[in-house]
Amino acid sequence: MNRRPLGASGIAVSEIGLGTMTWGEQNTEAQAHEQMDYAVAQGINLFDAAEMYPVPPKAETQGRTEQYIGTWLRQRGGRDRIVLATKTTGPADFPWLRGGPHPSRTQIVQALHDSLKRLQTDYVDLYQVHWPDRPTNYFGKLGYVHQDAPGAVPIEETLGALADLVKAGKVRHVGISNETPWGLAEYLRLARERGWPRVVSIQNPYNLLNRSFEVGLAEFAHRENVCLLAYSPLAFGVLSGKYLDGARPPNARLTLFARFQRYAGAAAEAATREYVALARQHGLDPAQMALAYVGSRPFVCSNLIGATTMEQLRDNIAAHALRLPDAVLQGIEAIHRRHSNPCP
C-alpha cells in the first residue's frame, strides 16, 4: 500500500488508515485484534483512536477502544511499526469524563496520561484535539451565529499544553479535528509566533455527500502542508447504498443508533441514489468508488475507514488499488453540481 507524508511531520502514513470507534461497542476485543492483524498485513500503519471511543459515548464503555489497541500492542509488539493517533475530547456533557472535558492545560495532560495507560505505550505519534472549545460550526451545524464564550479554553492554552507534551517526548506531533479555517489559522499563527509545534494534520469529515472541506480548508492543506485525515468517507455507510429506500440492515450503525442522522434525509438519499447508479453503470462497487474518490484527492494524506465485519474491512481496504477512470470522475462532478454538499 502506498504511503503519503503526514503533513510536515516526516512520518509516512498508509493511504488508508484504520478507524476504531466501533471497538468496544459493535466489536469485541477479539474482533478488534483480528481487524488490526489484517490491516497491518495489508500495509496499513495508521491507527486512529480517541479517549472518547467507542461511539456512542457512554460512561461504561469509555476508553475501551484504546484498551483493545493496548492489549494488541502488548501481545504483538512492534510499536514502532504503527503510527498511533488518538484524541483529547472537546467540551461535552460527559460528567463521567474528568467531570466534563475541555482542552485546558490540566485536562489535556490528564487525558493523555490516561490514554497512554490504556494504550500501553509511553508516547503517541499524533495527538489531536477532537473538536474546538468555542461556539462554532462542526458536526454538521449550519448557520454560523457568532457568540462570545468567556469560559472557552483559548487555543493558546491548548497548543501550549500540547507543546509541553511534545517537549516531554510523550507526543511526537499534534493535530486538530473538526476545525474551521479560522481555527487552523490561529493554531498556525501561535506556532509561528511562539515556536510551538505546528499542527501537521486536520481530521475532518470528507465524502461524496460532504465536500465542505474544499471550501477554505483545502487551500490551507496545500499552502501550509497540513494534510486531511478524512473521516466518514462512506458517510456512516450511506454511500454503500445499503440504506436506500428505508432499508435498515441488521446490526448496521443507522439501524442500531437513531442518533446518527447527519447523512439522513431526502437530499442525502437523492444524491446517494445517483452515486450508486453511477458506480453500477461502470461495474464498480458503490462503497469502493466512494472510498477511491476520497483517496484520489491530493490534500488527503489518509482515508480513515471503519468496519464492523471482516468482509467490510477487506472490501474497504481493497479500494486503495482502485483508480477511477475519467468517465467516473466526470460523472461524480456532474452529480456534485446537482447535489452540492447535501450533508455538510
N, C-alpha and C positions, 0 to 999 in steps of 0.2 A: 504494500500500500504506500502511495506517495505521502511524503511529509512536507509540511509548509512551515515557514517561520511563525513563531508566536510573537507577532509584533517585533519589537527591537530587543527581545529577551535573549536572543542567541540560542533559544530552545526550538527544536523542530518537533511539531506535533502531527500525528496522523490526520489525514484529511477527513476522516470520520472519528469522532470522539464518542466515548461510551457514557451516555446519561444514566443516572442511577436512581431517580426519585421514586421508582416503584418498589425498590428493595426494602422489605420490612413491612409493606402493606399488601401489595399484589404479588410479591415474590418472596419466597423463603430464603434463608441463608444459603441453603444448598443450591437453589436456582441462581442466586446472585453469583456464587462461586463458579457455577457452570458457565454463566454468561461471561465472566471475566476470563476464564480459561480460553473460551472460544475466541473472544475478541483479541486477546494477545496473540493467539495462534494465527489470526488473520492480519496481524501487523498493526493493530491499534495500540497506541501507547498513552493516550489521554483518557483519564477517568475524571468525570466531573461530578462532584457531590455538593452537599450543603449541610450545615448543622441542623437545619430545619427538617430535612428529609427523614422519612418518606412523606409523600403528599397523598391525601390531605394531611396537614399538620395536626398532630394530636399529642397530648402530654404523654400518653402511654407508649407511643411509638417514636417520639423524637429522638434522633441520634442513631436509630437502628441501621440506617444506610451506611453511615461511617463505620459503625461497629462491624458490619459484614465485610467491608473493604479491609478493615484492620485484621480480621481473622484470616482473610485470604492472603494478605501480605505476610502475616506471621507464618502461615503454612507453606506458602510458595516461595518466599524470599524474593530476591531480585528487585528490591525497592528502587534501585537506580534505573531500571528499565521502564518505569512508569512515571509519566508526568501527572502528578496528583494535584487536582484542583478542588478547592472547597470554598464555602462562602459563609460570611457572618450575616446573620439575619437582620433585616431592616425593621423599622418600627411596626409593631403589630400588637393585636390584643392577645398576646401569648403570656399570661401571667406565670405560667409554668416554666418559661424560659428566661432565666435571670430576672424574674419579676416584671418582664416586659422589655423586649430587646430594643436597643438603639446602638448606632455605630459610634458611641462615645469611646474615649480612650480606655476607660476602665472595662467597659463591656467588650470591646474588641479583644483586649488582652485575655479576658476570661474565656471568650468564645473560642479563640484559637487554642488556648490551653486545653479546653475540654475536647475540641476536635482532634488535637494531636493524640490525646489519651485514647480516644475511641479508634482512631486510625492506626494506632500502634506504630507511630513514626515520630521522629523528632523535628521534622520540617515538612512544609508543603511547598510545592513548586509554584503554585499560583493561588493567592488568597484574594477573594473577591468580596466586594460589598454588594449584598444581594439586591437591595433597592434603596433609593435615596431616603434620607430623613428630612424631607421637606415636602410641602404640598405641591405636587407637580403631576404630569400625566405619565402614568405607567400602568401596566396590567390592563390595557385596553381602555383606560379612562379617556374620555373625549371632552372637548370644550374647555380648554385651559382658562381658569379664572385665578388671577394672582391673589395669594393670601399671605399675610405676614405670619410667620411661625416662630415666635420668640423662644420657644422651647426646643426648636430643632437643633440637632448637633451640626455645627458648621463643618463643611468639607475640610477646612483647615485642621480641625481637631482629628477628624477621621484619618486623613492622609498622614498627619504627624504620628499617630499611633501606628499606622502601617509601616511608616519609615523606621520606627524603633524596632519593630518586629523583623524587618529586613536586616537591620544593623545587628540584631542579636542572632541572626542565622536561622531563625525559625520559619521564615518566609523567604523564598527566592525572588518572587516577582508579585506585583499587585495588579489587580484588575477591578473592573466595575461591571455592574449588571443593571438592566432595566433603567438605564440612564438616558438623559436628554443631551442635545448638543451643548446647551449651556453648562450642564454638569460636567461633561467631558472637558470642555474648555477650561473650567475652573480647576479641575484636577491637574491639567497640563500647566496652567499658569503657576499654581502653587509649587509644583515640582520644579519648574524652571527657576522661580524666584528663591526658593528655599533650599535647592539642592537635594530635594527629596526624591524617592523613586518615582519614575514615570510609569503611569499605567500602560500595560502592554496589550491589553485586550478589553473588549466590551462584550458582555454576553446579553444579547437582546433577542427577542423573537424575530424570526425571518422565515417566511414561507410564501407559497403562491397566493395565499389569502391575505397576507400581511407583509407587504414590501415597504413599509413605512421607514425602515432603516435607510432606504435610498434617499429619503428627503432629509438632507442635513448631515446625518452621521456617516454616510458612505464617503463623502468628501473628506471628512476628518480621518476616516480609516486610511485613506490613501495618502493624504498630505502629512499626517502625523504618525503614520506607521503604528496605528492602534487597530488591530485586526478584530473581526467579528467572530465570536464563538456563537454560532447560530443555534438557538434553541427552538423547540416546537417546529421542526422543519416539515412535519406532516400535519401540523395544526391539530394536535391531540388525536391523530389518526384519521381525521375527517377526510384528508386528501387521498386516502386509500379508496374512498368510495363506499366503505362498509356501512356508513350511517345514512346513505341516501334513502329517500322515501320513508323516513322514520324508522329504519331498521335499527335494532339495538342488540347486537350480538352478545351472547353470554360472556360475562367476565371482562368485557371491554370497558375502557375508562368512563366513557359517557353513559354507559349502561349502569355502572356501579355508583357513579358520583354525579348527581344532578348539578352540583355547584360549578362544574366546568362548562360554562356557556359562552366562552369567548368566541368560539368558532361555530356557533349555532345560529339558526335563523334563516330566513328566506334568501337573503343576499348571499350568505355563505353557501347555501345549497345550490343556488343557481350557478355560481362560479364553479363550484366543485363538480357539478354535473358536466360542465363544458371541459374542464381539465381531464376528467376521467374519460370522456368521449375522445378527446384528442389523443390520449395515451393509447387507448384501444385501437383507434384508427391506424396508428403506427406500430401496432403489435407490441406495445410496451406495457409493463405493469404500472398502474397509476401511481402507486407509492414510490416505486423506484424512479419514475420520471420526476416526481416532485422533489425527491432527495437529490437526484442528479442535477437538477436546476440549481438548487441551493449551493451544491458543491462546485458548480461552474462559475460562481461569482468571484471576481478577483479580490474582493475585500474580505472574503470568508477564509479564516485560517483552519477552522474545523467545524464540521457539521455534527451537532450533538444529537445522536439518535437514542431512543429509549425503546425497550421492548419488554413484554411480559411473557413471551414464549420464545423458545429457541428457533422456531420456524420464522417468526417475525424478525428475530435478530439476524439470522442467516440471510434473509431476503434484503433487509435494510443494509447490511454491510456490503452485500454484492452490488449495491447501487454505485459504489465508488468506481467500478470499472465501466460504468455506462457513460458514454459520451453522446449527448443529444445532437442529432443531425439538425441542420439549419431549418428544415421544414418544421420540425417540432418547436425549435426556439421561436420561429416566426409565429407559429400558432399560439404559443404561450403569450407572446407580447400582444397579439390580437385580442386574446381573451382578457388580458390585463387592462387593455384600453376600454373594454366594455364593462369590466367589473374591477375597477381600481380600488385595491385595498378594502374589500368589504368587511374585514375584521381587524382593524388596526389595534 
